Amino acid sequence: MALRHILLFKLAKKEDASICVEELKKLRESLKPHVPILSFIISETIGAGGSADVALIVDFPDAATLKLYQEHPLHLAVVQKNGSIVAERLSIQIPLSLFE
């Protein structure tokens, strides 16, 4: 079953959003040869009033690929690097079939 992995990041300082986004973009590119990802979307919040600063939406073909992604050294390095600027992180995994 294909999965959508949604992450929301609340940053310690809103002005660090571009740093977070750039690290996630680098991750997307570096993972391409290693993890078969269906879609990888990154965005800063648009406008005022949002409760998160950066969103990441990644679609995986199955739970095994999500696990491969979560345990991959490239992913773990970005988690550690962004850890100093991320105040809160929320995530959820849902079936991609909900969007069909």
mmCIF file as gemmi writes it, N, C-alpha and C atoms, coordinates in Angstrom:
data_model
loop_
_atom_site.group_PDB
_atom_site.id
_atom_site.type_symbol
_atom_site.label_atom_id
_atom_site.label_alt_id
_atom_site.label_comp_id
_atom_site.label_asym_id
_atom_site.label_entity_id
_atom_site.label_seq_id
_atom_site.pdbx_PDB_ins_code
_atom_site.Cartn_x
_atom_site.Cartn_y
_atom_site.Cartn_z
_atom_site.occupancy
_atom_site.B_iso_or_equiv
_atom_site.pdbx_formal_charge
_atom_site.auth_seq_id
_atom_site.auth_asym_id
_atom_site.pdbx_PDB_model_num
ATOM 1 N N . MET Axp A 1 ? 0.846 -1.175 0 1 0 ? 1 A 1
ATOM 2 C CA . MET Axp A 1 ? 0 0 0 1 0 ? 1 A 1
ATOM 3 C C . MET Axp A 1 ? 0.894 1.242 0 1 0 ? 1 A 1
ATOM 4 N N . ALA Axp A 2 ? 0.646 2.157 -0.92 1 0 ? 2 A 1
ATOM 5 C CA . ALA Axp A 2 ? 1.393 3.414 -1.001 1 0 ? 2 A 1
ATOM 6 C C . ALA Axp A 2 ? 1.014 4.312 0.182 1 0 ? 2 A 1
ATOM 7 N N . LEU Axp A 3 ? 2.026 5.049 0.671 1 0 ? 3 A 1
ATOM 8 C CA . LEU Axp A 3 ? 1.838 5.901 1.847 1 0 ? 3 A 1
ATOM 9 C C . LEU Axp A 3 ? 2.24 7.338 1.565 1 0 ? 3 A 1
ATOM 10 N N . ARG Axp A 4 ? 1.545 8.258 2.208 1 0 ? 4 A 1
ATOM 11 C CA . ARG Axp A 4 ? 1.927 9.67 2.205 1 0 ? 4 A 1
ATOM 12 C C . ARG Axp A 4 ? 2.436 9.997 3.608 1 0 ? 4 A 1
ATOM 13 N N . HIS Axp A 5 ? 3.649 10.5 3.675 1 0 ? 5 A 1
ATOM 14 C CA . HIS Axp A 5 ? 4.325 10.88 4.917 1 0 ? 5 A 1
ATOM 15 C C . HIS Axp A 5 ? 4.303 12.409 4.963 1 0 ? 5 A 1
ATOM 16 N N . ILE Axp A 6 ? 3.578 12.961 5.93 1 0 ? 6 A 1
ATOM 17 C CA . ILE Axp A 6 ? 3.421 14.415 6.036 1 0 ? 6 A 1
ATOM 18 C C . ILE Axp A 6 ? 4.123 14.887 7.305 1 0 ? 6 A 1
ATOM 19 N N . LEU Axp A 7 ? 4.996 15.873 7.156 1 0 ? 7 A 1
ATOM 20 C CA . LEU Axp A 7 ? 5.702 16.448 8.294 1 0 ? 7 A 1
ATOM 21 C C . LEU Axp A 7 ? 5.477 17.947 8.325 1 0 ? 7 A 1
ATOM 22 N N . LEU Axp A 8 ? 5.269 18.462 9.507 1 0 ? 8 A 1
ATOM 23 C CA . LEU Axp A 8 ? 5.149 19.9 9.726 1 0 ? 8 A 1
ATOM 24 C C . LEU Axp A 8 ? 6.215 20.307 10.736 1 0 ? 8 A 1
ATOM 25 N N . PHE Axp A 9 ? 6.949 21.351 10.388 1 0 ? 9 A 1
ATOM 26 C CA . PHE Axp A 9 ? 8.022 21.837 11.245 1 0 ? 9 A 1
ATOM 27 C C . PHE Axp A 9 ? 7.697 23.233 11.748 1 0 ? 9 A 1
ATOM 28 N N . LYS Axp A 10 ? 7.755 23.405 13.048 1 0 ? 10 A 1
ATOM 29 C CA . LYS Axp A 10 ? 7.699 24.719 13.69 1 0 ? 10 A 1
ATOM 30 C C . LYS Axp A 10 ? 9.144 25.034 14.057 1 0 ? 10 A 1
ATOM 31 N N . LEU Axp A 11 ? 9.652 26.136 13.529 1 0 ? 11 A 1
ATOM 32 C CA . LEU Axp A 11 ? 11.052 26.472 13.747 1 0 ? 11 A 1
ATOM 33 C C . LEU Axp A 11 ? 11.229 27.389 14.948 1 0 ? 11 A 1
ATOM 34 N N . ALA Axp A 12 ? 12.398 27.318 15.556 1 0 ? 12 A 1
ATOM 35 C CA . ALA Axp A 12 ? 12.703 28.194 16.686 1 0 ? 12 A 1
ATOM 36 C C . ALA Axp A 12 ? 12.663 29.654 16.236 1 0 ? 12 A 1
ATOM 37 N N . LYS Axp A 13 ? 13.145 29.918 15.005 1 0 ? 13 A 1
ATOM 38 C CA . LYS Axp A 13 ? 13.108 31.264 14.418 1 0 ? 13 A 1
ATOM 39 C C . LYS Axp A 13 ? 12.566 31.135 13 1 0 ? 13 A 1
ATOM 40 N N . LYS Axp A 14 ? 11.487 31.836 12.711 1 0 ? 14 A 1
ATOM 41 C CA . LYS Axp A 14 ? 10.861 31.776 11.384 1 0 ? 14 A 1
ATOM 42 C C . LYS Axp A 14 ? 11.839 32.086 10.251 1 0 ? 14 A 1
ATOM 43 N N . GLU Axp A 15 ? 12.791 32.956 10.521 1 0 ? 15 A 1
ATOM 44 C CA . GLU Axp A 15 ? 13.74 33.326 9.472 1 0 ? 15 A 1
ATOM 45 C C . GLU Axp A 15 ? 14.662 32.172 9.058 1 0 ? 15 A 1
ATOM 46 N N . ASP Axp A 16 ? 14.651 31.074 9.798 1 0 ? 16 A 1
ATOM 47 C CA . ASP Axp A 16 ? 15.436 29.889 9.435 1 0 ? 16 A 1
ATOM 48 C C . ASP Axp A 16 ? 14.704 28.967 8.463 1 0 ? 16 A 1
ATOM 49 N N . ALA Axp A 17 ? 13.512 29.352 8.037 1 0 ? 17 A 1
ATOM 50 C CA . ALA Axp A 17 ? 12.732 28.492 7.131 1 0 ? 17 A 1
ATOM 51 C C . ALA Axp A 17 ? 13.493 28.188 5.847 1 0 ? 17 A 1
ATOM 52 N N . SER Axp A 18 ? 14.172 29.182 5.29 1 0 ? 18 A 1
ATOM 53 C CA . SER Axp A 18 ? 14.893 28.946 4.035 1 0 ? 18 A 1
ATOM 54 C C . SER Axp A 18 ? 16.043 27.952 4.237 1 0 ? 18 A 1
ATOM 55 N N . ILE Axp A 19 ? 16.662 27.961 5.397 1 0 ? 19 A 1
ATOM 56 C CA . ILE Axp A 19 ? 17.733 26.997 5.703 1 0 ? 19 A 1
ATOM 57 C C . ILE Axp A 19 ? 17.153 25.587 5.741 1 0 ? 19 A 1
ATOM 58 N N . CYS Axp A 20 ? 16.045 25.437 6.43 1 0 ? 20 A 1
ATOM 59 C CA . CYS Axp A 20 ? 15.38 24.138 6.538 1 0 ? 20 A 1
ATOM 60 C C . CYS Axp A 20 ? 14.976 23.636 5.153 1 0 ? 20 A 1
ATOM 61 N N . VAL Axp A 21 ? 14.37 24.485 4.361 1 0 ? 21 A 1
ATOM 62 C CA . VAL Axp A 21 ? 13.92 24.11 3.014 1 0 ? 21 A 1
ATOM 63 C C . VAL Axp A 21 ? 15.108 23.696 2.151 1 0 ? 21 A 1
ATOM 64 N N . GLU Axp A 22 ? 16.197 24.434 2.206 1 0 ? 22 A 1
ATOM 65 C CA . GLU Axp A 22 ? 17.373 24.09 1.397 1 0 ? 22 A 1
ATOM 66 C C . GLU Axp A 22 ? 17.953 22.735 1.79 1 0 ? 22 A 1
ATOM 67 N N . GLU Axp A 23 ? 18 22.439 3.083 1 0 ? 23 A 1
ATOM 68 C CA . GLU Axp A 23 ? 18.504 21.141 3.529 1 0 ? 23 A 1
ATOM 69 C C . GLU Axp A 23 ? 17.595 20.011 3.034 1 0 ? 23 A 1
ATOM 70 N N . LEU Axp A 24 ? 16.291 20.237 3.067 1 0 ? 24 A 1
ATOM 71 C CA . LEU Axp A 24 ? 15.352 19.226 2.588 1 0 ? 24 A 1
ATOM 72 C C . LEU Axp A 24 ? 15.46 19.033 1.077 1 0 ? 24 A 1
ATOM 73 N N . LYS Axp A 25 ? 15.704 20.105 0.342 1 0 ? 25 A 1
ATOM 74 C CA . LYS Axp A 25 ? 15.903 19.984 -1.108 1 0 ? 25 A 1
ATOM 75 C C . LYS Axp A 25 ? 17.168 19.178 -1.419 1 0 ? 25 A 1
ATOM 76 N N . LYS Axp A 26 ? 18.229 19.427 -0.669 1 0 ? 26 A 1
ATOM 77 C CA . LYS Axp A 26 ? 19.461 18.656 -0.842 1 0 ? 26 A 1
ATOM 78 C C . LYS Axp A 26 ? 19.202 17.182 -0.544 1 0 ? 26 A 1
ATOM 79 N N . LEU Axp A 27 ? 18.427 16.926 0.501 1 0 ? 27 A 1
ATOM 80 C CA . LEU Axp A 27 ? 18.089 15.55 0.854 1 0 ? 27 A 1
ATOM 81 C C . LEU Axp A 27 ? 17.341 14.874 -0.298 1 0 ? 27 A 1
ATOM 82 N N . ARG Axp A 28 ? 16.359 15.575 -0.844 1 0 ? 28 A 1
ATOM 83 C CA . ARG Axp A 28 ? 15.576 15.026 -1.961 1 0 ? 28 A 1
ATOM 84 C C . ARG Axp A 28 ? 16.499 14.585 -3.096 1 0 ? 28 A 1
ATOM 85 N N . GLU Axp A 29 ? 17.441 15.444 -3.463 1 0 ? 29 A 1
ATOM 86 C CA . GLU Axp A 29 ? 18.339 15.131 -4.575 1 0 ? 29 A 1
ATOM 87 C C . GLU Axp A 29 ? 19.301 13.992 -4.232 1 0 ? 29 A 1
ATOM 88 N N . SER Axp A 30 ? 19.835 14 -3.028 1 0 ? 30 A 1
ATOM 89 C CA . SER Axp A 30 ? 20.821 12.977 -2.655 1 0 ? 30 A 1
ATOM 90 C C . SER Axp A 30 ? 20.192 11.598 -2.476 1 0 ? 30 A 1
ATOM 91 N N . LEU Axp A 31 ? 18.908 11.552 -2.141 1 0 ? 31 A 1
ATOM 92 C CA . LEU Axp A 31 ? 18.244 10.258 -1.939 1 0 ? 31 A 1
ATOM 93 C C . LEU Axp A 31 ? 17.783 9.598 -3.233 1 0 ? 31 A 1
ATOM 94 N N . LYS Axp A 32 ? 17.679 10.36 -4.311 1 0 ? 32 A 1
ATOM 95 C CA . LYS Axp A 32 ? 17.133 9.817 -5.564 1 0 ? 32 A 1
ATOM 96 C C . LYS Axp A 32 ? 17.743 8.478 -5.977 1 0 ? 32 A 1
ATOM 97 N N . PRO Axp A 33 ? 19.063 8.307 -5.928 1 0 ? 33 A 1
ATOM 98 C CA . PRO Axp A 33 ? 19.609 7.014 -6.356 1 0 ? 33 A 1
ATOM 99 C C . PRO Axp A 33 ? 19.453 5.885 -5.326 1 0 ? 33 A 1
ATOM 100 N N . HIS Axp A 34 ? 19.003 6.223 -4.115 1 0 ? 34 A 1
ATOM 101 C CA . HIS Axp A 34 ? 18.991 5.248 -3.029 1 0 ? 34 A 1
ATOM 102 C C . HIS Axp A 34 ? 17.607 4.788 -2.579 1 0 ? 34 A 1
ATOM 103 N N . VAL Axp A 35 ? 16.624 5.66 -2.687 1 0 ? 35 A 1
ATOM 104 C CA . VAL Axp A 35 ? 15.286 5.366 -2.165 1 0 ? 35 A 1
ATOM 105 C C . VAL Axp A 35 ? 14.252 5.68 -3.248 1 0 ? 35 A 1
ATOM 106 N N . PRO Axp A 36 ? 13.419 4.702 -3.636 1 0 ? 36 A 1
ATOM 107 C CA . PRO Axp A 36 ? 12.411 4.944 -4.68 1 0 ? 36 A 1
ATOM 108 C C . PRO Axp A 36 ? 11.206 5.729 -4.153 1 0 ? 36 A 1
ATOM 109 N N . ILE Axp A 37 ? 11.323 7.042 -4.196 1 0 ? 37 A 1
ATOM 110 C CA . ILE Axp A 37 ? 10.284 7.944 -3.705 1 0 ? 37 A 1
ATOM 111 C C . ILE Axp A 37 ? 9.374 8.339 -4.859 1 0 ? 37 A 1
ATOM 112 N N . LEU Axp A 38 ? 8.068 8.327 -4.634 1 0 ? 38 A 1
ATOM 113 C CA . LEU Axp A 38 ? 7.103 8.7 -5.673 1 0 ? 38 A 1
ATOM 114 C C . LEU Axp A 38 ? 6.99 10.208 -5.84 1 0 ? 38 A 1
ATOM 115 N N . SER Axp A 39 ? 7.022 10.925 -4.735 1 0 ? 39 A 1
ATOM 116 C CA . SER Axp A 39 ? 6.877 12.378 -4.751 1 0 ? 39 A 1
ATOM 117 C C . SER Axp A 39 ? 7.511 12.944 -3.484 1 0 ? 39 A 1
ATOM 118 N N . PHE Axp A 40 ? 8.105 14.137 -3.588 1 0 ? 40 A 1
ATOM 119 C CA . PHE Axp A 40 ? 8.806 14.755 -2.459 1 0 ? 40 A 1
ATOM 120 C C . PHE Axp A 40 ? 8.583 16.261 -2.58 1 0 ? 40 A 1
ATOM 121 N N . ILE Axp A 41 ? 7.664 16.795 -1.794 1 0 ? 41 A 1
ATOM 122 C CA . ILE Axp A 41 ? 7.265 18.202 -1.882 1 0 ? 41 A 1
ATOM 123 C C . ILE Axp A 41 ? 7.687 18.933 -0.611 1 0 ? 41 A 1
ATOM 124 N N . ILE Axp A 42 ? 8.286 20.094 -0.789 1 0 ? 42 A 1
ATOM 125 C CA . ILE Axp A 42 ? 8.76 20.918 0.327 1 0 ? 42 A 1
ATOM 126 C C . ILE Axp A 42 ? 8.221 22.323 0.134 1 0 ? 42 A 1
ATOM 127 N N . SER Axp A 43 ? 7.727 22.942 1.215 1 0 ? 43 A 1
ATOM 128 C CA . SER Axp A 43 ? 7.261 24.319 1.105 1 0 ? 43 A 1
ATOM 129 C C . SER Axp A 43 ? 7.32 25.034 2.445 1 0 ? 43 A 1
ATOM 130 N N . GLU Axp A 44 ? 7.65 26.324 2.352 1 0 ? 44 A 1
ATOM 131 C CA . GLU Axp A 44 ? 7.473 27.212 3.498 1 0 ? 44 A 1
ATOM 132 C C . GLU Axp A 44 ? 5.999 27.594 3.534 1 0 ? 44 A 1
ATOM 133 N N . THR Axp A 45 ? 5.517 28.015 4.689 1 0 ? 45 A 1
ATOM 134 C CA . THR Axp A 45 ? 4.142 28.469 4.792 1 0 ? 45 A 1
ATOM 135 C C . THR Axp A 45 ? 3.954 29.753 3.976 1 0 ? 45 A 1
ATOM 136 N N . ILE Axp A 46 ? 2.772 29.917 3.455 1 0 ? 46 A 1
ATOM 137 C CA . ILE Axp A 46 ? 2.428 31.101 2.667 1 0 ? 46 A 1
ATOM 138 C C . ILE Axp A 46 ? 1.444 31.932 3.492 1 0 ? 46 A 1
ATOM 139 N N . GLY Axp A 47 ? 1.748 33.195 3.694 1 0 ? 47 A 1
ATOM 140 C CA . GLY Axp A 47 ? 0.836 34.063 4.427 1 0 ? 47 A 1
ATOM 141 C C . GLY Axp A 47 ? 0.989 33.926 5.927 1 0 ? 47 A 1
ATOM 142 N N . ALA Axp A 48 ? 0.144 34.641 6.634 1 0 ? 48 A 1
ATOM 143 C CA . ALA Axp A 48 ? 0.202 34.677 8.098 1 0 ? 48 A 1
ATOM 144 C C . ALA Axp A 48 ? -0.791 33.696 8.699 1 0 ? 48 A 1
ATOM 145 N N . GLY Axp A 49 ? -0.584 33.374 9.945 1 0 ? 49 A 1
ATOM 146 C CA . GLY Axp A 49 ? -1.568 32.597 10.682 1 0 ? 49 A 1
ATOM 147 C C . GLY Axp A 49 ? -1.348 31.1 10.717 1 0 ? 49 A 1
ATOM 148 N N . GLY Axp A 50 ? -0.349 30.596 10.007 1 0 ? 50 A 1
ATOM 149 C CA . GLY Axp A 50 ? -0.097 29.159 10.038 1 0 ? 50 A 1
ATOM 150 C C . GLY Axp A 50 ? 0.543 28.74 11.349 1 0 ? 50 A 1
ATOM 151 N N . SER Axp A 51 ? 0.32 27.512 11.75 1 0 ? 51 A 1
ATOM 152 C CA . SER Axp A 51 ? 0.917 27.029 12.99 1 0 ? 51 A 1
ATOM 153 C C . SER Axp A 51 ? 2.216 26.274 12.737 1 0 ? 51 A 1
ATOM 154 N N . ALA Axp A 52 ? 2.617 26.123 11.47 1 0 ? 52 A 1
ATOM 155 C CA . ALA Axp A 52 ? 3.888 25.498 11.121 1 0 ? 52 A 1
ATOM 156 C C . ALA Axp A 52 ? 4.609 26.407 10.131 1 0 ? 52 A 1
ATOM 157 N N . ASP Axp A 53 ? 5.928 26.263 10.066 1 0 ? 53 A 1
ATOM 158 C CA . ASP Axp A 53 ? 6.74 27.111 9.193 1 0 ? 53 A 1
ATOM 159 C C . ASP Axp A 53 ? 7.132 26.415 7.886 1 0 ? 53 A 1
ATOM 160 N N . VAL Axp A 54 ? 7.328 25.095 7.943 1 0 ? 54 A 1
ATOM 161 C CA . VAL Axp A 54 ? 7.747 24.325 6.776 1 0 ? 54 A 1
ATOM 162 C C . VAL Axp A 54 ? 6.963 23.018 6.745 1 0 ? 54 A 1
ATOM 163 N N . ALA Axp A 55 ? 6.57 22.616 5.538 1 0 ? 55 A 1
ATOM 164 C CA . ALA Axp A 55 ? 5.883 21.34 5.347 1 0 ? 55 A 1
ATOM 165 C C . ALA Axp A 55 ? 6.695 20.461 4.403 1 0 ? 55 A 1
ATOM 166 N N . LEU Axp A 56 ? 6.665 19.173 4.671 1 0 ? 56 A 1
ATOM 167 C CA . LEU Axp A 56 ? 7.297 18.186 3.816 1 0 ? 56 A 1
ATOM 168 C C . LEU Axp A 56 ? 6.274 17.079 3.587 1 0 ? 56 A 1
ATOM 169 N N . ILE Axp A 57 ? 6.028 16.763 2.314 1 0 ? 57 A 1
ATOM 170 C CA . ILE Axp A 57 ? 5.091 15.694 1.968 1 0 ? 57 A 1
ATOM 171 C C . ILE Axp A 57 ? 5.832 14.732 1.051 1 0 ? 57 A 1
ATOM 172 N N . VAL Axp A 58 ? 5.962 13.485 1.494 1 0 ? 58 A 1
ATOM 173 C CA . VAL Axp A 58 ? 6.694 12.489 0.728 1 0 ? 58 A 1
ATOM 174 C C . VAL Axp A 58 ? 5.794 11.279 0.518 1 0 ? 58 A 1
ATOM 175 N N . ASP Axp A 59 ? 5.681 10.849 -0.741 1 0 ? 59 A 1
ATOM 176 C CA . ASP Axp A 59 ? 4.894 9.668 -1.074 1 0 ? 59 A 1
ATOM 177 C C . ASP Axp A 59 ? 5.83 8.494 -1.337 1 0 ? 59 A 1
ATOM 178 N N . PHE Axp A 60 ? 5.512 7.371 -0.707 1 0 ? 60 A 1
ATOM 179 C CA . PHE Axp A 60 ? 6.307 6.148 -0.829 1 0 ? 60 A 1
ATOM 180 C C . PHE Axp A 60 ? 5.451 5.029 -1.406 1 0 ? 60 A 1
ATOM 181 N N . PRO Axp A 61 ? 6.051 4.109 -2.162 1 0 ? 61 A 1
ATOM 182 C CA . PRO Axp A 61 ? 5.276 3.011 -2.731 1 0 ? 61 A 1
ATOM 183 C C . PRO Axp A 61 ? 4.759 2.026 -1.684 1 0 ? 61 A 1
ATOM 184 N N . ASP Axp A 62 ? 5.437 1.967 -0.527 1 0 ? 62 A 1
ATOM 185 C CA . ASP Axp A 62 ? 5.031 1.015 0.512 1 0 ? 62 A 1
ATOM 186 C C . ASP Axp A 62 ? 5.719 1.348 1.836 1 0 ? 62 A 1
ATOM 187 N N . ALA Axp A 63 ? 5.32 0.646 2.882 1 0 ? 63 A 1
ATOM 188 C CA . ALA Axp A 63 ? 5.864 0.892 4.225 1 0 ? 63 A 1
ATOM 189 C C . ALA Axp A 63 ? 7.346 0.536 4.311 1 0 ? 63 A 1
ATOM 190 N N . ALA Axp A 64 ? 7.782 -0.463 3.566 1 0 ? 64 A 1
ATOM 191 C CA . ALA Axp A 64 ? 9.199 -0.847 3.589 1 0 ? 64 A 1
ATOM 192 C C . ALA Axp A 64 ? 10.083 0.28 3.057 1 0 ? 64 A 1
ATOM 193 N N . THR Axp A 65 ? 9.614 0.99 2.037 1 0 ? 65 A 1
ATOM 194 C CA . THR Axp A 65 ? 10.382 2.1 1.482 1 0 ? 65 A 1
ATOM 195 C C . THR Axp A 65 ? 10.404 3.279 2.451 1 0 ? 65 A 1
ATOM 196 N N . LEU Axp A 66 ? 9.293 3.521 3.145 1 0 ? 66 A 1
ATOM 197 C CA . LEU Axp A 66 ? 9.276 4.56 4.184 1 0 ? 66 A 1
ATOM 198 C C . LEU Axp A 66 ? 10.314 4.238 5.255 1 0 ? 66 A 1
ATOM 199 N N . LYS Axp A 67 ? 10.377 2.986 5.67 1 0 ? 67 A 1
ATOM 200 C CA . LYS Axp A 67 ? 11.348 2.569 6.695 1 0 ? 67 A 1
ATOM 201 C C . LYS Axp A 67 ? 12.779 2.759 6.18 1 0 ? 67 A 1
ATOM 202 N N . LEU Axp A 68 ? 13.016 2.387 4.916 1 0 ? 68 A 1
ATOM 203 C CA . LEU Axp A 68 ? 14.328 2.582 4.311 1 0 ? 68 A 1
ATOM 204 C C . LEU Axp A 68 ? 14.717 4.059 4.351 1 0 ? 68 A 1
ATOM 205 N N . TYR Axp A 69 ? 13.787 4.935 4.003 1 0 ? 69 A 1
ATOM 206 C CA . TYR Axp A 69 ? 13.992 6.385 4.041 1 0 ? 69 A 1
ATOM 207 C C . TYR Axp A 69 ? 14.314 6.849 5.464 1 0 ? 69 A 1
ATOM 208 N N . GLN Axp A 70 ? 13.507 6.439 6.415 1 0 ? 70 A 1
ATOM 209 C CA . GLN Axp A 70 ? 13.671 6.906 7.796 1 0 ? 70 A 1
ATOM 210 C C . GLN Axp A 70 ? 14.996 6.471 8.407 1 0 ? 70 A 1
ATOM 211 N N . GLU Axp A 71 ? 15.505 5.326 7.986 1 0 ? 71 A 1
ATOM 212 C CA . GLU Axp A 71 ? 16.751 4.793 8.552 1 0 ? 71 A 1
ATOM 213 C C . GLU Axp A 71 ? 17.981 5.109 7.709 1 0 ? 71 A 1
ATOM 214 N N . HIS Axp A 72 ? 17.78 5.735 6.547 1 0 ? 72 A 1
ATOM 215 C CA . HIS Axp A 72 ? 18.906 6.002 5.651 1 0 ? 72 A 1
ATOM 216 C C . HIS Axp A 72 ? 19.844 7.048 6.272 1 0 ? 72 A 1
ATOM 217 N N . PRO Axp A 73 ? 21.161 6.826 6.182 1 0 ? 73 A 1
ATOM 218 C CA . PRO Axp A 73 ? 22.119 7.773 6.767 1 0 ? 73 A 1
ATOM 219 C C . PRO Axp A 73 ? 21.985 9.209 6.236 1 0 ? 73 A 1
ATOM 220 N N . LEU Axp A 74 ? 21.616 9.378 4.978 1 0 ? 74 A 1
ATOM 221 C CA . LEU Axp A 74 ? 21.428 10.733 4.446 1 0 ? 74 A 1
ATOM 222 C C . LEU Axp A 74 ? 20.261 11.441 5.13 1 0 ? 74 A 1
ATOM 223 N N . HIS Axp A 75 ? 19.18 10.718 5.371 1 0 ? 75 A 1
ATOM 224 C CA . HIS Axp A 75 ? 18.025 11.277 6.082 1 0 ? 75 A 1
ATOM 225 C C . HIS Axp A 75 ? 18.402 11.596 7.529 1 0 ? 75 A 1
ATOM 226 N N . LEU Axp A 76 ? 19.068 10.672 8.186 1 0 ? 76 A 1
ATOM 227 C CA . LEU Axp A 76 ? 19.444 10.873 9.589 1 0 ? 76 A 1
ATOM 228 C C . LEU Axp A 76 ? 20.381 12.071 9.754 1 0 ? 76 A 1
ATOM 229 N N . ALA Axp A 77 ? 21.251 12.301 8.77 1 0 ? 77 A 1
ATOM 230 C CA . ALA Axp A 77 ? 22.163 13.454 8.835 1 0 ? 77 A 1
ATOM 231 C C . ALA Axp A 77 ? 21.389 14.763 8.758 1 0 ? 77 A 1
ATOM 232 N N . VAL Axp A 78 ? 20.36 14.831 7.911 1 0 ? 78 A 1
ATOM 233 C CA . VAL Axp A 78 ? 19.56 16.055 7.802 1 0 ? 78 A 1
ATOM 234 C C . VAL Axp A 78 ? 18.726 16.263 9.068 1 0 ? 78 A 1
ATOM 235 N N . VAL Axp A 79 ? 18.202 15.19 9.62 1 0 ? 79 A 1
ATOM 236 C CA . VAL Axp A 79 ? 17.449 15.29 10.883 1 0 ? 79 A 1
ATOM 237 C C . VAL Axp A 79 ? 18.345 15.906 11.956 1 0 ? 79 A 1
ATOM 238 N N . GLN Axp A 80 ? 19.564 15.427 12.036 1 0 ? 80 A 1
ATOM 239 C CA . GLN Axp A 80 ? 20.494 15.952 13.04 1 0 ? 80 A 1
ATOM 240 C C . GLN Axp A 80 ? 20.864 17.409 12.735 1 0 ? 80 A 1
ATOM 241 N N . LYS Axp A 81 ? 21.124 17.719 11.477 1 0 ? 81 A 1
ATOM 242 C CA . LYS Axp A 81 ? 21.527 19.079 11.097 1 0 ? 81 A 1
ATOM 243 C C . LYS Axp A 81 ? 20.404 20.082 11.354 1 0 ? 81 A 1
ATOM 244 N N . ASN Axp A 82 ? 19.175 19.728 10.999 1 0 ? 82 A 1
ATOM 245 C CA . ASN Axp A 82 ? 18.036 20.633 11.2 1 0 ? 82 A 1
ATOM 246 C C . ASN Axp A 82 ? 17.558 20.639 12.654 1 0 ? 82 A 1
ATOM 247 N N . GLY Axp A 83 ? 18.007 19.699 13.44 1 0 ? 83 A 1
ATOM 248 C CA . GLY Axp A 83 ? 17.562 19.599 14.831 1 0 ? 83 A 1
ATOM 249 C C . GLY Axp A 83 ? 17.763 20.864 15.64 1 0 ? 83 A 1
ATOM 250 N N . SER Axp A 84 ? 18.788 21.62 15.315 1 0 ? 84 A 1
ATOM 251 C CA . SER Axp A 84 ? 19.067 22.835 16.092 1 0 ? 84 A 1
ATOM 252 C C . SER Axp A 84 ? 18.112 23.974 15.766 1 0 ? 84 A 1
ATOM 253 N N . ILE Axp A 85 ? 17.426 23.913 14.61 1 0 ? 85 A 1
ATOM 254 C CA . ILE Axp A 85 ? 16.516 25.007 14.244 1 0 ? 85 A 1
ATOM 255 C C . ILE Axp A 85 ? 15.039 24.614 14.355 1 0 ? 85 A 1
ATOM 256 N N . VAL Axp A 86 ? 14.771 23.328 14.522 1 0 ? 86 A 1
ATOM 257 C CA . VAL Axp A 86 ? 13.386 22.849 14.616 1 0 ? 86 A 1
ATOM 258 C C . VAL Axp A 86 ? 12.962 22.819 16.079 1 0 ? 86 A 1
ATOM 259 N N . ALA Axp A 87 ? 11.914 23.575 16.398 1 0 ? 87 A 1
ATOM 260 C CA . ALA Axp A 87 ? 11.388 23.594 17.766 1 0 ? 87 A 1
ATOM 261 C C . ALA Axp A 87 ? 10.38 22.46 17.982 1 0 ? 87 A 1
ATOM 262 N N . GLU Axp A 88 ? 9.543 22.205 16.972 1 0 ? 88 A 1
ATOM 263 C CA . GLU Axp A 88 ? 8.535 21.141 17.05 1 0 ? 88 A 1
ATOM 264 C C . GLU Axp A 88 ? 8.422 20.471 15.692 1 0 ? 88 A 1
ATOM 265 N N . ARG Axp A 89 ? 8.095 19.184 15.725 1 0 ? 89 A 1
ATOM 266 C CA . ARG Axp A 89 ? 7.935 18.412 14.504 1 0 ? 89 A 1
ATOM 267 C C . ARG Axp A 89 ? 6.727 17.506 14.688 1 0 ? 89 A 1
ATOM 268 N N . LEU Axp A 90 ? 5.818 17.549 13.729 1 0 ? 90 A 1
ATOM 269 C CA . LEU Axp A 90 ? 4.657 16.669 13.737 1 0 ? 90 A 1
ATOM 270 C C . LEU Axp A 90 ? 4.676 15.849 12.457 1 0 ? 90 A 1
ATOM 271 N N . SER Axp A 91 ? 4.324 14.575 12.569 1 0 ? 91 A 1
ATOM 272 C CA . SER Axp A 91 ? 4.27 13.754 11.363 1 0 ? 91 A 1
ATOM 273 C C . SER Axp A 91 ? 3.102 12.793 11.436 1 0 ? 91 A 1
ATOM 274 N N . ILE Axp A 92 ? 2.685 12.383 10.235 1 0 ? 92 A 1
ATOM 275 C CA . ILE Axp A 92 ? 1.62 11.388 10.119 1 0 ? 92 A 1
ATOM 276 C C . ILE Axp A 92 ? 1.856 10.631 8.816 1 0 ? 92 A 1
ATOM 277 N N . GLN Axp A 93 ? 1.511 9.365 8.815 1 0 ? 93 A 1
ATOM 278 C CA . GLN Axp A 93 ? 1.57 8.546 7.625 1 0 ? 93 A 1
ATOM 279 C C . GLN Axp A 93 ? 0.145 8.085 7.323 1 0 ? 93 A 1
ATOM 280 N N . ILE Axp A 94 ? -0.309 8.318 6.106 1 0 ? 94 A 1
ATOM 281 C CA . ILE Axp A 94 ? -1.661 7.933 5.734 1 0 ? 94 A 1
ATOM 282 C C . ILE Axp A 94 ? -1.635 7.236 4.377 1 0 ? 94 A 1
ATOM 283 N N . PRO Axp A 95 ? -2.645 6.406 4.107 1 0 ? 95 A 1
ATOM 284 C CA . PRO Axp A 95 ? -2.682 5.718 2.811 1 0 ? 95 A 1
ATOM 285 C C . PRO Axp A 95 ? -2.839 6.718 1.666 1 0 ? 95 A 1
ATOM 286 N N . LEU Axp A 96 ? -2.049 6.556 0.652 1 0 ? 96 A 1
ATOM 287 C CA . LEU Axp A 96 ? -2.128 7.433 -0.502 1 0 ? 96 A 1
ATOM 288 C C . LEU Axp A 96 ? -3.459 7.267 -1.228 1 0 ? 96 A 1
ATOM 289 N N . SER Axp A 97 ? -4.109 6.133 -1.044 1 0 ? 97 A 1
ATOM 290 C CA . SER Axp A 97 ? -5.39 5.875 -1.703 1 0 ? 97 A 1
ATOM 291 C C . SER Axp A 97 ? -6.472 6.859 -1.255 1 0 ? 97 A 1
ATOM 292 N N . LEU Axp A 98 ? -6.312 7.518 -0.129 1 0 ? 98 A 1
ATOM 293 C CA . LEU Axp A 98 ? -7.286 8.511 0.338 1 0 ? 98 A 1
ATOM 294 C C . LEU Axp A 98 ? -7.376 9.701 -0.617 1 0 ? 98 A 1
ATOM 295 N N . PHE Axp A 99 ? -6.36 9.885 -1.447 1 0 ? 99 A 1
ATOM 296 C CA . PHE Axp A 99 ? -6.294 11.043 -2.334 1 0 ? 99 A 1
ATOM 297 C C . PHE Axp A 99 ? -6.728 10.716 -3.763 1 0 ? 99 A 1
ATOM 298 N N . GLU Axp A 100 ? -7.195 9.514 -3.981 1 0 ? 100 A 1
ATOM 299 C CA . GLU Axp A 100 ? -7.608 9.115 -5.329 1 0 ? 100 A 1
ATOM 300 C C . GLU Axp A 100 ? -9.076 9.363 -5.54 1 0 ? 100 A 1
